[in-house]
Amino acid sequence: MLLAMASTSVLTLLDHYSDIASVDDLTREFIAESQEGLDRMERCLTDLETRPQDSAQLVGEIFRAVHTIKGTTGFLGFSRLEKLAHTGEHLLGSLREGRLAVTEDLISGLLRLLDGLRAILALIETTGSEGTRASDDDSALISELAALNDGVQEIVTVAPVVAIKANEESSPSRPAANSGQTPAPAGNASANNDKTLRIDVDVLNRMMNLVGELVLTRNQMLQSGVEATSFPELARRLDSVTADLRETVMQARMQPVGNLFGKFPRMVRDLARTCGREVRIEFFGQETGLDKSLLEAIKDPLTHAVRNSVDHGIESPTDRVLAGKPAEGCVTLKAFHQGGSVVIEVSDDGGGIAMERVLAKAIERGLVTDDQAAEMSEREALQLIFLPGFSTASAVTTVSGRGVGMDVVRANVEKVGGSVELESKIGIGTTLRLRVPLTLAIVPALVVRSGRQSFALPQTTLMELVYIPARDAAQSVERVGAAEVFRLRERLLPMVWLDRLLDLENASDSHGFYMAVLEAEGCRYGLVVDDLLAPEEIVVKPLSAVLREIGLFSGATVLGNGTLALILDIAAVAARAGVKPAIEEEETQAVEVKQENEESFLVFEDKARERTALPLGMVERIESVSLGQIEYAGGRALLQYRGELLPLRDDGGVLDEMDASGARDEHESATVLICGDAVSRTAQRMGIVVRRVLDVSHGTLLDRNAASSDTELALVKDRVTTIFRGLCGDQGGWREVA
């Protein structure tokens, strides 16, 4: 009897704890969904103020967000949240029924309702309750909302304070793509949201399938052994599945930057009212994807940049009218992919930054001397803004003026491997450009050797590679004062010798040297190294405190051969070597303007050692591929490349010549150009097998009649060269299997 009673008590206790766990799970789900609804509500409120003609749809969306919160709180027992949401729902009901007007005061009241709801949700998430202190009371806010709901007004519209414009405007009713991007006011942001990520089920299914393939391949490799004839094939399959899995995981981590942009309309609205400005904000490229962790890392730098644009960049309405501008200023946020990085630009059409004022303030604060200031270019002077404690504000305000912000922007962006550039024109405006990598976990890099040590160069900073034979070194390298420069296509390129910079052992240069043309933060220079190794996708590891103090490395990695390689910080190397940003003056640009019939080409040797050129925009990468990686199916040569099956075009018969020379050596390699059609984006990517790459240069297209041929020709470095453009729909060049 006692045993039965004890068992019943235990079961009752287990049921009790099960109910508690279930309620906790429900609460967490409720908080996540409520925060998504409030995100949509904030966007709709700022839209409603500028587009009252769309009030039916926007108010309906706002009403649903508040109504959902109120309905769920009754079940969970959050009475404080329910009471506030009920008052807001009543006000929104009057607005939806047309008994209230869309006014600035009404929008401000609803935004305060939004902040109140977020504050209570944050309190529930961190403490599990709605608060027990005397200050945890919403009576003042409830009274304000009730006062807004008193009386019946005629429907009127008001002049907008902030307008929102996007090149691809999303529907307000569309749910947020990620619950982790909650544009809550400072102090109310949920730490838990930064650790959550919503992933499409199809992506998860693909990841599971790839993991299954990975397990099968591993089992086959373990059973076959290294000496088995099938082991190379299994290794290639493992490489392909691993690359595909990496791409899928990266896809799962990618989030649209629009999730981050969504917080700025409200912020700009409040700042404009505080600073006495009229400002609108426009968005472009909101669908651009960026790694979740990087999206969180650039949130604060981007917030600083937008605040500076409103407070420092945009002039007062009176000053703008006197300058011949519209009274309303504009802040633009644009995101786009460029060379393996994501670029986010924050631009304003304000008064710009006066170089004289910057230099005067820098001299006043002792950051530079009079002589240093006199020798600075405009671009160098603008970089002073990023120094700690620098500010051109005439007075300290609640918004800015303390000299804290731009140095934090640069430090935070560089911490994640990015860079910051600043451009400004007096009377036209200022643009701050943040350039960040797509991901931090795995980065494509070029591995180089210098002083018998290996180093990794991020390919996002690599413009091109140049080989200078020993016999041409004396004529190619010139001196300007104490600096060495290389004349690359009629432009002088500063040279930095890596072994000298790091005080490494000087290797023999009897074979010549390689130069990697790099660009970071407006500095373009040639990094001279002893040798080039195969490109690798490296896993970035943090540096120890000792190596961080050197200031020339951004991380470390373990290469495929098991050796350690340091990842060079391209901008830090340029600064240490004294390379200055290129001067982009109008006269310099005029020299580089190409005529209508000029184009940039990559020149290579094709069939019968004929010079052939590809438009440079079509070439994605140049790879050295071992013959063992090339497979054949249906009479076609194929290459498994980064999870994609690429057809190989071999018009010059390079592979045939290798076969004819004797038994095929699986370790022998061929040069393959990985290409995509820059004109037809629907065209399939392709690999073009070439004998060797000759040069990258500008060329002048020749008239077809003058050439007396249907073949498109160009004059590249005074030599006639055949131009190859087509990649799609042409089966010519497929290598038939004998």
VOGU-3710 file (C-alpha; in Angstrom, 3 decimals, decimal comma):
1> mllamastsv> 0,000/0,000/0,000  2,766/2,399/1,004  4,750/1,372/-2,084  1,780/2,139/-4,329  1,309/5,564/-2,706  5,012/6,333/-3,104  4,925/5,340/-6,780  1,896/7,550/-7,349  3,667/10,491/-5,676  6,759/10,035/-7,804
11> ltlldhysdi> 4,703/9,895/-11,005  2,791/13,011/-9,965  6,090/14,801/-9,268  7,492/13,765/-12,673  4,330/15,000/-14,397  4,695/18,292/-12,517  8,283/18,825/-13,702  7,271/17,747/-17,199  4,606/20,450/-17,223  7,188/23,039/-16,078
21> asvddltref> 9,562/22,058/-18,900  6,699/22,188/-21,374  5,693/25,682/-20,218  9,342/26,845/-20,514  9,487/25,574/-24,084  6,211/27,312/-24,871  7,490/30,537/-23,340  10,671/30,480/-25,401  8,693/29,851/-28,588  6,259/32,620/-27,643
31> iaesqegldr> 9,104/35,099/-27,082  10,751/34,234/-30,423  7,496/34,592/-32,376  6,522/37,775/-30,525  9,877/39,387/-31,313  9,442/38,532/-34,988  6,003/40,136/-34,903  7,410/43,259/-33,253  10,135/43,449/-35,912  7,440/43,509/-38,584
41> mercltdlet> 5,437/45,989/-36,541  8,377/48,408/-36,392  8,909/48,269/-40,156  5,205/48,763/-40,789  4,997/51,754/-38,428  7,814/53,633/-40,174  6,235/52,726/-43,524  2,816/53,879/-42,332  4,074/57,354/-41,528  5,292/57,871/-45,088
51> rpqdsaqlvg> 2,634/55,832/-46,931  -0,685/56,529/-45,199  -2,440/55,596/-48,438  -1,486/51,973/-47,712  -2,814/52,176/-44,164  -5,304/49,307/-44,516  -2,619/46,707/-45,195  -0,021/48,166/-42,830  -2,397/48,712/-39,902  -3,759/45,193/-40,391
61> eifravhtik> -0,250/43,770/-40,046  0,483/45,859/-36,936  -2,847/44,881/-35,384  -2,171/41,166/-35,949  1,234/41,390/-34,213  -0,246/42,989/-31,069  -3,363/40,788/-31,117  -1,247/37,618/-31,269  0,783/38,723/-28,241  -2,348/39,568/-26,264
71> gttgflgfsr> -4,052/36,278/-27,119  -1,091/34,107/-26,107  -0,320/35,941/-22,851  -3,675/34,904/-21,400  -2,708/31,251/-21,780  0,786/31,762/-20,306  -0,387/34,001/-17,465  1,590/37,182/-18,239  -0,975/39,686/-17,032  1,212/42,799/-17,342
81> leklahtgeh> 2,024/42,053/-20,952  -1,619/41,216/-21,645  -2,847/44,508/-20,167  -0,428/46,630/-22,218  -1,106/44,673/-25,407  -4,870/44,993/-24,841  -4,602/48,803/-24,596  -2,521/48,906/-27,781  -4,944/46,586/-29,562  -7,840/48,885/-28,643
91> llgslregrl> -5,989/51,899/-30,084  -5,082/50,011/-33,258  -8,688/48,861/-33,597  -9,825/52,484/-33,725  -7,137/53,235/-36,310  -8,117/50,223/-38,397  -11,782/51,227/-38,360  -10,916/54,733/-39,586  -11,867/56,552/-36,381  -8,327/57,852/-35,869
101> avtedlisgl> -5,913/59,679/-38,156  -2,325/58,731/-39,015  -0,429/61,500/-37,252  3,118/61,938/-36,058  1,994/61,796/-32,403  0,087/58,567/-33,037  3,099/56,904/-34,679  5,318/58,034/-31,791  2,859/56,589/-29,285  2,719/53,256/-31,101
111> lrlldglrai> 6,516/53,133/-31,224  6,594/53,633/-27,458  4,082/50,788/-27,191  6,505/48,695/-29,252  9,388/49,543/-26,894  7,245/48,703/-23,875  6,291/45,293/-25,241  9,921/44,531/-26,101  11,072/45,536/-22,617  8,617/43,150/-20,963
121> laliettgse> 9,563/40,308/-23,335  13,249/40,855/-22,537  12,432/40,796/-18,819  10,501/37,542/-19,183  13,358/35,958/-21,114  16,067/36,925/-18,626  14,170/36,522/-15,317  11,203/34,308/-16,150  8,747/36,924/-14,848  7,358/40,334/-15,787
131> gtrasdddsa> 9,092/42,092/-12,888  8,173/42,801/-9,306  9,739/46,213/-8,735  7,720/49,389/-8,301  9,216/50,705/-11,528  7,809/47,733/-13,437  4,573/49,562/-14,131  3,060/50,636/-17,441  0,345/52,951/-16,142  1,900/56,073/-17,721
141> liselaalnd> 2,188/54,404/-21,133  -1,314/52,955/-20,876  -2,696/56,414/-20,031  -0,865/57,928/-23,022  -2,284/55,318/-25,394  -5,764/55,792/-23,960  -5,469/59,560/-24,453  -4,543/59,041/-28,098  -7,685/56,951/-28,493  -10,035/59,585/-27,047
151> gvqeivtvap> -12,325/61,391/-29,498  -12,922/60,972/-33,201  -10,739/62,840/-35,678  -10,980/63,477/-39,372  -8,513/61,441/-41,401  -5,552/63,626/-42,405  -2,008/62,973/-43,540  1,226/64,500/-42,297  4,534/65,354/-43,921  6,908/62,426/-43,643
161> vvaikanees> 9,865/62,548/-41,294  11,532/59,436/-42,694  10,836/57,793/-46,020  11,873/54,252/-46,777  12,707/53,144/-50,272  14,180/49,887/-51,519  14,993/48,572/-54,960  13,105/45,392/-54,073  10,583/46,381/-51,449  9,331/43,473/-49,418
171> spsrpaansg> 5,723/43,010/-48,420  5,036/44,095/-44,838  3,162/40,906/-44,226  6,134/38,714/-45,028  7,543/37,111/-41,874  11,066/37,894/-40,804  13,623/35,488/-42,199  15,516/35,218/-38,946  14,382/35,546/-35,381  17,942/36,371/-34,406
181> qtpapagnas> 17,770/39,824/-35,995  15,677/41,751/-33,497  16,068/45,485/-33,994  15,276/46,276/-30,390  16,424/49,441/-28,664  19,763/49,307/-26,891  19,595/47,458/-23,654  16,520/45,429/-24,615  18,110/43,203/-27,214  17,837/39,549/-26,410
191> anndktlrid> 21,127/37,725/-26,080  19,382/34,474/-26,848  18,306/35,717/-30,277  21,938/36,063/-31,336  22,357/32,317/-30,775  19,374/31,169/-32,827  19,039/30,656/-36,547  16,125/29,601/-38,716  17,043/27,208/-41,499  14,949/26,003/-44,408
201> vdvlnrmmnl> 13,995/22,336/-44,046  15,237/21,608/-47,584  18,702/22,834/-46,573  18,672/20,571/-43,524  17,598/17,610/-45,664  20,467/18,283/-48,073  22,921/18,462/-45,180  21,659/15,129/-43,836  22,022/13,505/-47,273  25,570/14,811/-47,604
211> vgelvltrnq> 26,489/13,592/-44,124  25,159/10,179/-45,167  27,370/10,262/-48,280  30,289/11,267/-46,076  29,749/8,304/-43,757  29,476/5,865/-46,687  32,676/7,176/-48,256  34,514/6,986/-44,923  33,426/3,364/-44,433  34,569/2,409/-47,928
221> mlqsgveats> 37,949/4,090/-47,407  38,469/2,306/-44,078  37,602/-1,069/-45,595  39,611/-0,686/-48,805  42,848/0,613/-47,275  45,363/3,102/-48,646  46,948/0,567/-51,031  43,670/-0,285/-52,788  43,303/0,745/-56,434  39,960/2,395/-55,635
231> fpelarrlds> 41,436/4,626/-52,915  42,216/7,637/-55,222  38,656/7,558/-56,536  37,292/7,422/-52,982  39,548/10,336/-51,997  38,189/12,437/-54,883  34,648/11,518/-53,868  35,408/12,503/-50,277  36,761/15,830/-51,495  33,646/16,470/-53,588
241> vtadlretvm> 31,204/15,582/-50,798  33,149/17,661/-48,269  33,119/20,700/-50,578  29,384/20,280/-51,190  28,708/19,953/-47,464  30,733/23,070/-46,734  28,776/25,052/-49,323  25,485/23,827/-47,852  26,502/24,729/-44,292  27,576/28,173/-45,486
251> qarmqpvgnl> 24,230/28,543/-47,233  22,462/27,691/-43,966  24,488/30,338/-42,112  23,845/33,020/-44,722  21,264/35,643/-43,778  20,068/38,621/-45,852  21,508/41,951/-44,730  17,936/43,261/-44,909  17,470/41,666/-41,482  20,033/44,133/-40,167
261> fgkfprmvrd> 18,805/47,094/-42,233  15,346/46,727/-40,679  16,437/48,428/-37,447  17,568/51,674/-39,089  14,297/53,359/-40,225  13,180/53,713/-36,609  16,617/54,881/-35,501  16,897/57,457/-38,304  13,411/58,736/-37,508  14,270/59,303/-33,849
271> lartcgrevr> 17,678/60,839/-34,633  16,195/63,186/-37,227  13,694/64,491/-34,672  16,431/64,903/-32,041  18,843/66,720/-34,382  16,206/68,858/-36,111  16,777/67,264/-39,513  14,516/65,986/-42,250  15,942/62,649/-43,380  14,824/59,724/-45,466
281> ieffgqetgl> 16,591/56,389/-45,698  16,874/54,207/-48,789  17,933/50,563/-49,054  19,518/48,662/-51,938  20,657/45,032/-52,040  18,735/43,891/-48,952  18,750/40,331/-50,291  22,584/40,167/-50,214  23,619/37,217/-48,042  26,182/37,380/-45,241
291> dkslleaikd> 27,317/34,925/-42,595  25,216/35,131/-39,429  28,217/35,740/-37,155  29,524/38,538/-39,402  26,070/40,090/-39,560  26,140/40,366/-35,774  29,749/41,648/-35,797  29,029/44,604/-38,117  25,789/45,625/-36,379  27,482/48,158/-34,083
301> plthavrnsv> 29,853/49,609/-36,732  26,935/50,089/-39,100  24,893/51,750/-36,360  27,742/54,212/-35,678  27,999/54,978/-39,392  24,281/55,703/-39,789  24,219/57,885/-36,665  27,170/59,914/-37,975  25,478/60,358/-41,349  22,372/61,835/-39,732
311> dhgiesptdr> 24,138/63,945/-37,096  27,311/65,059/-38,934  26,544/64,471/-42,609  23,044/65,808/-43,261  22,728/69,574/-42,860  19,784/71,378/-41,292  16,827/72,033/-43,631  17,669/75,761/-43,745  21,301/75,164/-44,708  20,282/72,641/-47,361
321> vlagkpaegc> 17,838/75,052/-48,971  20,468/77,828/-48,987  22,890/75,384/-50,683  20,331/74,640/-53,400  19,442/71,184/-52,078  16,073/69,731/-51,060  15,266/70,343/-47,394  15,055/66,596/-46,881  18,372/64,776/-46,737  18,962/61,182/-47,792
331> vtlkafhqgg> 20,959/58,360/-46,194  21,519/55,326/-48,436  22,479/51,824/-47,368  23,676/49,607/-50,185  24,960/46,015/-50,003  26,486/43,950/-52,808  28,942/41,139/-53,468  32,348/42,030/-54,856  35,283/39,683/-55,336  34,326/37,175/-52,664
341> svvievsddg> 33,469/39,868/-50,117  30,334/41,728/-49,119  30,519/45,497/-49,421  28,123/47,668/-47,424  28,074/51,373/-48,232  26,587/54,065/-46,012  26,190/57,243/-48,068  24,654/60,632/-47,379  24,056/63,686/-49,565  25,211/66,099/-46,886
351> ggiamervla> 27,900/68,749/-46,821  30,885/66,402/-46,926  34,049/66,524/-44,820  36,381/69,515/-45,171  40,003/68,370/-45,265  41,219/71,683/-43,804  38,953/71,260/-40,795  40,130/67,686/-40,265  43,807/68,678/-40,394  43,274/71,654/-38,098
361> kaierglvtd> 41,526/69,478/-35,517  44,245/66,805/-35,793  46,991/69,409/-35,223  45,036/70,889/-32,312  44,780/67,475/-30,622  48,444/66,676/-31,272  47,692/63,748/-33,552  49,912/65,094/-36,376  52,479/67,865/-36,749  52,227/70,877/-39,050
371> dqaaemsere> 54,814/69,373/-41,411  53,013/66,022/-41,559  49,705/67,752/-42,261  51,233/69,784/-45,095  52,399/66,602/-46,878  49,115/64,691/-46,514  46,854/64,009/-49,464  43,102/64,390/-49,089  42,650/60,635/-48,776  45,298/60,383/-46,060
381> alqliflpgf> 43,726/63,269/-44,173  40,362/61,538/-44,157  41,952/58,500/-42,497  42,665/60,675/-39,432  38,977/60,453/-38,609  39,553/56,827/-37,570  42,083/57,784/-34,871  40,901/57,340/-31,247  39,535/60,527/-29,726  39,164/62,370/-33,033
391> stasavttvs> 35,995/64,397/-33,617  35,195/67,471/-35,715  31,955/68,160/-33,815  31,864/71,686/-32,386  29,861/70,583/-29,347  29,151/67,397/-27,421  25,536/66,287/-27,802  23,506/63,280/-26,728  24,124/61,834/-30,190  27,853/62,347/-30,764
401> grgvgmdvvr> 30,835/64,626/-30,418  32,965/62,794/-27,849  35,437/61,347/-30,352  34,239/57,805/-29,797  32,828/55,901/-32,730  34,841/55,852/-35,948  37,876/54,257/-34,299  35,528/51,595/-32,927  34,017/51,134/-36,400  37,408/50,396/-37,942
411> anvekvggsv> 38,592/48,209/-35,048  35,443/46,056/-35,065  35,443/45,596/-38,831  39,154/44,751/-38,968  38,641/42,295/-36,101  36,568/40,104/-38,448  39,024/40,415/-41,336  37,338/43,351/-43,056  38,382/46,851/-44,035  36,921/50,368/-43,991
421> eleskigigt> 37,209/53,043/-46,664  36,011/56,642/-46,531  35,260/58,990/-49,419  33,920/62,525/-49,181  33,288/65,491/-51,457  32,504/68,959/-50,165  28,893/69,859/-50,881  28,117/66,427/-52,333  28,287/64,000/-49,436  30,217/61,220/-47,745
431> tlrlrvpltl> 30,415/57,453/-48,300  31,683/54,968/-45,726  32,429/51,586/-47,268  32,634/48,457/-45,095  34,177/45,425/-46,797  33,842/42,118/-44,936  34,471/38,476/-45,942  31,526/36,200/-46,688  32,451/33,923/-43,813  35,092/33,611/-41,117
441> aivpalvvrs> 35,231/29,845/-40,797  36,662/28,776/-44,184  38,415/31,196/-46,531  39,846/30,559/-50,021  43,500/31,531/-49,980  46,651/31,438/-52,087  49,564/29,776/-50,303  52,986/31,332/-50,980  56,545/30,611/-49,855  59,048/33,172/-48,672
451> grqsfalpqt> 62,234/32,574/-46,708  61,458/28,824/-46,613  58,187/29,513/-44,751  54,563/29,299/-45,902  52,040/32,138/-45,746  48,397/32,430/-46,812  46,984/35,350/-48,801  43,161/35,746/-48,710  41,968/35,569/-52,299  39,492/38,404/-51,707
461> tlmelvyipa> 42,485/40,781/-51,732  44,319/39,122/-54,646  44,003/40,983/-57,946  46,433/39,013/-60,136  49,749/37,144/-60,165  52,861/38,168/-62,073  56,001/36,102/-62,719  59,215/38,004/-63,440  62,032/35,842/-64,867  65,529/36,532/-63,555
471> rdaaqsverv> 66,638/37,826/-66,979  63,881/40,508/-66,949  64,157/41,546/-63,303  66,714/44,305/-63,893  64,604/45,957/-66,619  61,218/45,445/-64,885  62,090/46,795/-61,446  62,535/50,573/-61,267  63,416/52,881/-58,403  61,605/56,007/-57,270
481> gaaevfrlre> 63,791/57,441/-54,536  64,443/54,610/-52,087  61,341/52,653/-53,125  61,209/49,887/-55,709  58,317/49,858/-58,181  57,203/47,569/-60,979  55,722/48,887/-64,216  52,553/46,848/-64,724  50,625/47,817/-67,848  52,008/51,347/-67,795
491> rllpmvwldr> 51,235/51,838/-64,097  53,898/51,980/-61,391  53,167/49,430/-58,682  54,947/49,659/-55,283  56,852/46,461/-54,472  57,047/44,899/-51,005  59,563/42,074/-50,489  58,055/39,745/-47,902  61,366/38,210/-46,812  62,836/41,660/-46,159
501> lldlenasds> 59,734/42,871/-44,307  59,770/39,863/-41,962  63,572/39,597/-41,830  63,522/36,054/-43,216  66,225/34,045/-44,902  66,790/35,396/-48,394  66,229/32,604/-50,915  68,103/32,484/-54,195  66,390/34,421/-56,984  68,165/32,653/-59,848
511> hgfymavlea> 64,798/31,480/-61,210  63,174/34,903/-60,896  60,401/35,783/-58,510  56,617/35,880/-58,205  54,609/38,961/-57,352  51,063/38,864/-55,958  49,189/42,068/-56,799  47,116/42,858/-53,700  44,659/45,592/-52,792  43,260/46,594/-49,398
521> egcryglvvd> 41,847/49,882/-48,118  42,730/51,668/-51,348  46,368/50,480/-51,320  47,468/48,407/-54,302  50,955/46,922/-54,269  52,959/43,910/-55,369  54,014/41,432/-52,699  57,182/39,659/-53,850  57,488/36,010/-52,776  59,800/33,124/-53,646
531> dllapeeivv> 57,253/30,579/-54,831  53,546/29,874/-55,262  51,797/26,790/-53,921  48,370/25,453/-54,794  45,352/27,505/-53,629  43,554/26,017/-50,621  40,377/26,595/-48,693  41,865/27,237/-45,272  40,287/26,964/-41,832  41,074/30,173/-39,927
541> kplsavlrei> 42,470/29,754/-36,409  42,989/32,609/-33,903  46,487/33,852/-33,145  48,318/33,703/-29,846  48,909/36,962/-27,972  52,588/37,022/-29,029  51,822/36,778/-32,741  48,995/39,320/-32,468  51,483/41,877/-31,164  53,456/41,657/-34,419
551> glfsgatvlg> 50,479/43,227/-36,163  51,073/41,694/-39,601  48,934/38,570/-39,334  45,175/38,094/-39,096  45,198/34,406/-38,171  46,839/31,046/-38,717  45,914/27,808/-40,454  47,079/24,244/-40,916  47,687/23,415/-44,582  46,786/20,205/-46,323
561> ngtlalildi> 50,349/18,899/-45,956  50,169/19,389/-42,177  52,420/22,453/-41,971  51,467/25,674/-40,208  50,958/28,876/-42,211  50,287/32,403/-40,996  47,572/34,442/-42,734  48,900/37,826/-43,794  46,942/40,976/-42,989  47,196/42,710/-46,354
571> aavaaragvk> 46,355/46,200/-45,065  48,794/45,905/-42,150  51,587/44,795/-44,505  50,929/47,851/-46,695  51,014/50,166/-43,680  54,223/48,609/-42,311  55,908/48,889/-45,717  54,822/52,520/-46,110  52,557/51,945/-49,125  50,172/54,865/-49,489
581> paieeeetqa> 46,647/54,744/-50,983  46,489/55,366/-54,705  45,539/58,918/-55,612  42,286/58,737/-57,559  42,502/62,179/-59,108  40,570/63,023/-62,237  43,738/63,297/-64,329  44,814/59,796/-63,257  41,412/58,379/-64,104  41,477/60,080/-67,481
591> vevkqenees> 44,609/58,144/-68,432  42,892/54,856/-67,610  39,675/55,539/-69,514  39,532/52,995/-72,291  38,237/53,706/-75,745  35,012/52,084/-76,876  36,862/49,389/-78,842  39,265/48,500/-76,005  38,836/45,642/-73,560  40,820/43,734/-70,919
601> flvfedkare> 41,868/40,184/-71,825  43,601/37,155/-70,395  45,937/35,857/-73,105  46,918/32,169/-73,343  48,372/29,677/-75,814  45,794/27,488/-77,501  45,899/25,062/-80,437  49,049/25,068/-82,552  50,438/27,520/-79,997  48,041/30,149/-81,301
611> rtalplgmve> 47,518/33,221/-79,119  43,951/33,281/-77,840  42,322/35,699/-75,408  39,352/35,554/-73,074  37,588/38,702/-71,843  38,916/39,123/-68,320  35,397/39,334/-66,874  34,715/35,727/-67,918  37,681/34,260/-65,996  36,896/33,323/-62,416
621> riesvslgqi> 40,043/31,386/-61,465  43,160/29,776/-62,909  43,683/26,268/-61,558  46,459/23,704/-61,906  44,556/20,396/-62,145  46,206/16,987/-61,909  45,289/14,596/-64,718  43,994/12,157/-62,128  41,204/14,615/-61,280  39,905/14,708/-64,869
631> eyaggrallq> 37,174/12,156/-65,542  35,386/11,084/-68,722  31,719/10,331/-69,373  29,843/10,151/-72,665  32,920/11,167/-74,617  33,387/14,323/-72,561  36,103/15,454/-70,182  34,687/16,492/-66,814  36,087/18,001/-63,636  34,545/17,817/-60,173
641> yrgellplrd> 35,183/21,337/-58,923  33,931/22,614/-55,565  30,829/20,473/-55,556  30,035/21,228/-59,206  30,595/19,080/-62,299  32,353/21,260/-64,881  32,713/20,322/-68,568  36,235/20,828/-69,903  36,895/22,411/-73,267  40,162/21,393/-74,913
651> dggvldemda> 40,253/23,024/-78,341  44,046/22,981/-78,358  44,250/19,241/-77,749  46,467/19,700/-74,705  45,138/16,539/-73,054  45,621/14,555/-76,289  49,251/15,633/-76,454  49,787/14,499/-72,864  48,302/11,099/-73,722  50,356/10,811/-76,910
661> sgardehesa> 53,574/11,476/-75,032  53,280/8,098/-73,288  51,591/6,522/-70,316  49,446/9,024/-68,520  50,983/10,275/-65,289  48,183/10,859/-62,799  50,333/13,421/-60,969  51,026/15,491/-64,087  48,971/18,684/-64,156  47,211/20,818/-66,742
671> tvlicgdavs> 46,308/24,504/-66,570  42,533/25,061/-66,525  40,722/28,394/-66,726  37,491/28,302/-64,690  35,133/30,514/-66,683  31,601/31,847/-66,593  29,787/33,841/-69,262  29,723/37,451/-68,089  26,976/38,291/-70,597  24,677/35,298/-70,305
681> rtaqrmgivv> 24,255/34,520/-66,616  22,296/31,404/-67,511  25,297/29,871/-69,223  26,936/26,907/-67,547  30,385/27,422/-66,063  33,177/25,689/-67,924  36,831/24,805/-67,636  39,104/25,643/-70,578  42,329/23,613/-70,833  45,266/25,735/-72,071
691> rrvldvshgt> 48,970/25,194/-72,635  49,981/28,176/-70,540  48,771/31,626/-69,529  50,768/34,402/-71,141  49,519/37,736/-69,840  46,669/39,980/-68,709  46,472/43,122/-70,807  44,275/45,626/-72,605  43,605/45,036/-76,282  42,032/46,884/-79,198
701> lldrnaassd> 39,307/45,069/-81,118  39,916/44,875/-84,873  37,259/45,475/-87,488  36,047/42,184/-88,997  36,229/43,541/-92,554  39,770/44,671/-92,064  40,725/41,250/-90,746  38,996/39,549/-93,731  37,676/36,852/-91,442  34,621/35,915/-89,453
711> telalvkdrv> 36,856/35,331/-86,442  36,876/38,103/-83,843  40,405/39,463/-83,507  42,131/42,000/-81,284  45,493/43,666/-81,162  47,032/42,843/-77,762  50,517/44,272/-77,161  50,909/44,793/-80,929  50,169/41,124/-81,691  47,083/39,743/-83,435
721> ttifrglcgd> 45,097/37,600/-81,012  41,969/35,464/-81,470  39,113/36,337/-79,102  37,039/33,562/-77,569  33,721/34,537/-75,983  31,125/31,759/-76,250  30,604/29,283/-73,414  26,965/28,286/-73,792  25,292/26,165/-76,432  28,521/25,234/-78,195
731> qggwreva> 29,497/21,604/-77,924  32,602/22,154/-79,965  35,761/21,518/-78,098  34,419/18,553/-76,130  37,245/16,075/-75,929  36,062/12,770/-77,354  37,269/9,603/-75,649  39,159/7,429/-78,101
//
